[in-house]
């Protein structure tokens, strides 16, 4: 083996650890049917993070409960006479929400139905993009719950494609 300086050796060890971790995720993910099903939509690593962060979707009786487990349910933030806006509770794993956010960004780029719905939602909300992203995250999370149950992922079922009309 060649002689490495300490910083290079540390970097090499981190790379080896990362490859080992990826292999472990793939082995463990192949054992859980929900991860295998969801990985067709999100990728193996993202599916594993979502299951670890929000729990196995097959163990939840409804999609709404899994969405709540991810911390994406809406709650009014108000105090006294002040009537607040709806915000997500953020009770679940922040890491799972971050990875789901990346899935949504990819869907907006690649899926015409999601892109059209996102554009209309941003326009309807006066240009506020994060509200639209959170709405799509909630819809995709519910869709992934159904995928974990063994159903097919179809964005036309998540978003009313008929109302979007000619756009998609």
Order of alpha helices (4+ residues) and beta strands (2+ residues): alpha-alpha-alpha-alpha-beta-beta-alpha-alpha-alpha-alpha-alpha
